[in-house]
Amino acid sequence: MKNTFLPTTSLGKWSVLSVIGFALSIAALYLLIFLGERGGEGFFTNLWLAIPGLLAAVFGILSFLVGVIAVFWKRERSILVFVATIIGLLVLLFVSGEILFPH
């Protein structure tokens, strides 16, 4: 099976859409920070910042999980799915580190 740029399976498309949702959530988070929203002592102190942050984490982890299923179960070989899966893995590692080793 040859590599393509765009995904061919539905799971591959969902993985790419999830990483797009991750990027949009991060953009919304930075836009809110630019507009003057500030956090507090805890994560949920400012819900305007917590909601896009949680959505970004969910979309990132979802893109990893769906991407892995698409690659190994559906034999998806598109470049965008590989990129989405790697981005999702990095998000998963970051979120895991924040949960396991809080600061």
C-alpha positions in Angstrom: 0.0 0.0 0.0 1.5 3.4 -0.9 1.6 6.5 1.2 -0.8 9.3 0.3 -1.2 12.8 1.7 -4.9 12.8 2.5 -6.5 10.0 4.6 -8.6 7.4 2.9 -10.4 5.8 5.8 -13.1 7.4 8.0 -10.9 6.9 11.1 -8.0 8.6 9.4 -10.3 11.6 8.6 -11.5 11.7 12.2 -7.9 11.8 13.4 -7.0 14.7 11.2 -10.2 16.5 12.2 -9.4 16.0 15.8 -6.0 17.6 15.4 -7.6 20.5 13.6 -10.0 20.8 16.6 -6.9 20.8 18.9 -5.3 23.6 16.9 -8.5 25.7 17.0 -8.8 25.1 20.7 -5.2 26.3 21.3 -5.9 29.3 19.1 -9.0 30.1 21.1 -7.0 29.8 24.3 -4.3 32.2 23.1 -6.9 34.6 21.8 -8.6 34.7 25.2 -5.2 35.3 26.9 -4.5 38.1 24.4 -7.8 39.7 25.2 -6.9 39.9 28.9 -8.2 36.8 30.6 -5.9 35.6 33.4 -5.8 32.4 35.3 -6.0 32.0 39.1 -4.6 29.6 41.7 -6.3 26.5 40.3 -7.1 25.2 36.9 -10.8 25.8 37.1 -10.5 29.3 38.6 -11.2 30.9 35.2 -13.6 28.7 33.2 -13.1 30.9 30.1 -9.5 29.6 30.0 -10.2 26.1 31.4 -12.8 25.1 28.7 -10.5 25.6 25.7 -7.6 24.0 27.5 -9.7 20.9 28.3 -11.0 20.8 24.8 -7.5 21.0 23.4 -6.4 18.1 25.6 -9.4 16.0 24.6 -8.9 16.7 20.9 -5.2 16.0 21.1 -5.6 12.7 22.9 -8.5 11.7 20.7 -6.4 12.3 17.6 -3.7 10.0 19.0 -6.1 7.2 19.9 -8.1 7.4 16.6 -4.8 7.7 14.6 -3.3 4.6 16.2 -6.5 2.6 15.5 -6.6 3.9 11.9 -2.9 3.1 11.3 -2.9 -0.4 12.9 -6.4 -1.7 12.4 -7.5 0.0 9.2 -4.0 0.2 7.6 -4.2 3.9 7.0 -1.0 5.2 5.5 -1.5 8.9 4.9 1.0 11.4 5.9 -1.6 13.6 7.6 -2.7 10.8 9.9 0.9 10.1 10.9 1.4 13.8 11.7 -1.9 13.9 13.6 -0.9 10.8 15.6 2.5 12.2 16.5 0.9 15.5 17.6 -1.6 13.5 19.7 1.2 11.5 21.3 3.0 14.7 22.3 -0.2 16.1 23.8 -0.8 12.8 25.7 2.8 12.9 27.1 2.3 16.5 28.1 -1.0 15.9 29.8 0.3 12.8 31.5 3.3 14.7 32.8 1.1 17.5 34.1 -1.1 15.0 36.0 1.7 12.8 37.3 4.1 15.6 38.3 2.0 18.7 39.1 3.9 21.9 39.9 
